């Protein structure tokens, strides 16, 4: 598929936390549909590798090293995006961190770090792009929450569940506020997805046990999440303030 043929031809997308896992899959999928994609991550080298792979497939991507907790770095990323591509159409707030620490052992510093990346980063990045989206009367903001935001995290600690629940509240409030400007804001709530983060947080034996317990007895894939994000960025023109589950039926149990 040539870039001009995709659903996102002429659109510019920023994906945070895009150096691996779901973020990398999302960046690749949006690029395949014709978007010019900013591959943003605190790990600049790995972000560059993802962007190079997208470009090698004859799509368009630019890697930008950026920490979502640093407002000045976000502003610099937005400015570089505008200088390179002239607009911002889509923001996927995917950057996140997870710790499995139990409540008695969670320090104030660790609590702050988890909320800073997962929740504050979503707020700061969204705020940074709203001006251009309002000016364009168009925007798609897609926030990565989690099954943890709906219930309780399978792998993460209390701070992770708190942050991801906060993302859902943020999504609803922002969606209501910016809808008159042609901007939709939605959240994706993945369950256990086969990513580096999941594999580092859980033993293979425990992951296998979780897989067997799900109605669809396997882990989800980053590519399946990416297809859902693509839907929200394209065909979901009358959906806003929603949180959509992708978890193999886990929350039915």
C-alpha positions in Angstrom: 0.0 0.0 0.0 1.4 3.4 -0.9 1.2 6.1 1.6 -1.3 8.2 -0.4 -3.7 5.2 -0.4 -4.1 4.8 3.4 -6.9 6.0 5.6 -4.5 8.4 7.3 -3.0 10.0 4.3 -2.2 13.6 5.1 -2.4 13.0 8.9 0.4 13.4 11.4 0.5 11.1 14.5 2.5 11.3 17.7 2.9 8.0 19.5 4.6 8.1 23.0 6.4 5.2 24.4 6.8 3.9 20.9 10.2 2.3 21.1 8.8 -1.2 21.8 5.7 -3.3 22.5 2.3 -1.8 21.9 3.7 1.6 21.1 5.9 0.3 18.3 3.1 -1.7 16.8 0.8 1.3 16.9 3.3 3.6 15.3 3.9 1.0 12.5 0.2 0.5 11.9 -0.6 4.2 11.7 2.3 4.6 9.3 1.0 1.8 7.1 -2.2 3.7 6.7 -0.4 6.7 5.5 0.2 8.8 8.6 3.5 10.6 9.1 4.5 9.2 12.6 6.5 10.6 15.4 8.1 7.7 17.2 8.6 9.2 20.7 10.2 7.5 23.6 12.6 8.2 26.5 14.8 5.6 24.9 16.0 7.5 21.9 18.1 4.8 20.4 15.3 2.2 20.4 12.9 4.8 19.0 15.3 5.5 16.2 15.4 1.7 15.4 11.6 1.6 15.2 11.5 4.7 12.9 14.2 3.3 10.7 12.1 0.1 10.3 9.0 2.0 9.3 11.0 4.1 6.8 12.6 1.0 5.4 9.0 -0.2 4.6 8.5 3.0 2.5 6.4 4.8 5.1 7.3 7.9 7.0 8.5 8.2 10.6 10.7 10.4 12.7 12.2 9.4 16.1 12.2 12.0 18.8 13.7 11.3 22.3 11.3 12.7 24.8 10.3 12.2 28.5 6.6 12.6 29.0 7.1 13.9 32.5 9.1 16.9 31.3 6.9 19.7 30.0 9.8 21.4 28.1 10.7 18.2 26.3 7.1 17.7 25.2 7.0 21.3 23.9 10.2 20.8 21.9 8.8 17.6 20.4 5.6 19.4 19.4 7.6 22.2 17.9 9.8 19.8 15.9 6.8 18.0 14.7 5.2 21.2 13.4 8.4 22.3 11.8 8.9 19.0 10.0 5.3 18.1 9.1 3.2 21.3 9.6 0.4 19.9 11.8 -0.6 17.3 14.4 -3.7 15.2 13.8 -3.4 12.2 16.2 -1.9 11.7 19.6 -1.6 8.3 21.2 -0.6 8.5 24.8 1.0 5.1 25.2 4.0 5.8 27.4 3.8 3.9 30.7 5.7 2.2 33.5 4.6 -0.6 35.8 5.9 -1.8 39.1 4.5 -4.8 41.0 5.3 -3.5 44.4 2.7 -4.3 47.1 1.2 -1.3 49.0 3.2 -1.7 52.2 6.5 -1.4 50.2 5.5 1.4 47.8 7.6 4.5 48.5 6.4 8.0 47.9 9.0 8.3 45.1 7.8 5.1 43.4 4.1 6.2 43.7 5.0 9.6 42.2 7.0 8.1 39.4 4.1 5.7 38.3 1.5 8.5 38.4 3.9 10.9 36.7 4.4 8.8 33.6 1.1 7.1 33.3 -1.3 9.9 34.2 0.5 13.2 34.3 2.3 12.4 31.0 -1.1 11.8 29.4 -2.3 15.2 30.6 0.8 17.1 29.6 1.0 15.6 26.1 -2.7 16.1 25.5 -2.5 19.7 26.6 0.5 20.4 24.4 -1.3 19.4 21.2 -4.8 20.8 21.8 -4.0 24.2 20.4 -3.1 23.0 16.9 -6.0 20.5 17.0 -8.5 23.2 17.9 -7.1 25.4 15.2 -7.6 22.6 12.7 -11.1 21.7 14.0 -9.9 18.1 14.0 -8.0 15.8 16.4 -7.9 12.2 17.7 -6.5 11.6 21.1 -6.2 8.0 22.2 -5.1 7.2 25.7 -3.8 3.9 26.8 -5.5 2.8 30.0 -5.7 -0.8 31.0 -7.9 -3.5 32.5 -6.4 -2.2 35.7 -8.3 1.0 35.2 -11.6 -1.0 35.0 -10.8 -3.3 37.9 -7.5 -4.1 39.5 -4.2 -4.7 37.8 -3.1 -8.3 37.3 0.6 -7.6 37.4 1.0 -4.0 38.6 0.7 -2.5 42.1 -1.8 -0.1 43.6 -0.1 2.9 42.0 -0.5 1.4 38.5 -4.2 0.7 39.0 -4.7 4.2 40.4 -3.0 5.8 37.5 -4.9 3.8 34.8 -8.2 4.6 36.5 -7.2 8.2 36.5 -6.6 8.0 32.7 -10.2 6.9 32.2 -11.6 9.9 34.2 -9.2 12.2 32.3 -10.4 10.8 29.0 -14.1 11.4 29.8 -13.6 14.9 31.0 -11.3 16.0 28.2 -13.7 14.4 25.6 -16.6 16.5 26.8 -14.5 19.7 26.9 -13.0 19.4 23.4 -15.8 17.8 21.4 -17.1 21.1 20.0 -13.7 21.5 18.3 -13.9 18.3 16.3 -11.6 16.4 18.6 -12.4 13.0 19.9 -10.8 11.5 23.0 -11.0 7.8 23.8 -9.2 5.2 25.9 -8.1 1.7 25.1 -8.0 -0.8 28.0 -5.7 -3.7 27.2 -5.6 -6.8 29.3 -2.5 -9.0 29.3 -0.7 -8.3 26.1 2.4 -10.1 25.0 4.9 -7.3 25.5 8.3 -6.8 27.0 6.7 -5.2 30.0 4.4 -8.2 30.7 7.3 -10.7 30.3 9.6 -8.7 32.6 6.9 -8.4 35.3 5.8 -12.1 35.4 7.4 -15.5 35.2 6.6 -17.6 32.1 4.8 -20.1 34.3 2.5 -17.5 35.7 1.8 -16.0 32.3 0.9 -19.4 31.0 -1.5 -19.9 33.9 -3.2 -16.5 33.2 -3.5 -17.4 29.5 -5.3 -20.7 30.3 -7.7 -18.8 32.6 -9.0 -16.4 30.0 -12.1 -17.1 27.9 -9.9 -16.6 24.8 -7.0 -18.6 26.2 -4.0 -16.6 25.1 -2.3 -13.3 25.5 -3.3 -10.5 23.2 -0.8 -9.2 20.7 0.5 -5.6 20.2 -0.8 -5.8 16.6 -4.4 -6.4 17.8 -4.2 -3.4 20.1 -2.8 -1.4 17.2 -5.8 -2.3 15.0 -8.1 -1.0 17.7 -6.2 2.3 17.9 -6.4 2.6 14.2 -10.2 2.3 14.3 -10.4 5.0 16.9 -8.1 7.2 14.8 -10.1 6.7 11.6 -13.6 5.2 11.5 -14.8 6.0 15.0 -16.2 9.4 14.1 -19.1 9.3 16.5 -17.3 7.8 19.5 -15.8 10.0 22.2 -15.3 9.7 25.9 -15.3 5.9 25.6 -13.1 3.3 27.1 -12.8 0.1 25.0 -11.7 -3.2 26.4 -9.4 -5.6 24.6 -8.6 -8.4 27.0 -9.8 -11.8 25.7 -12.8 -11.6 27.9 -10.8 -11.4 31.1 -13.2 -8.9 32.8 -16.2 -11.3 32.3 -14.7 -13.6 34.9 
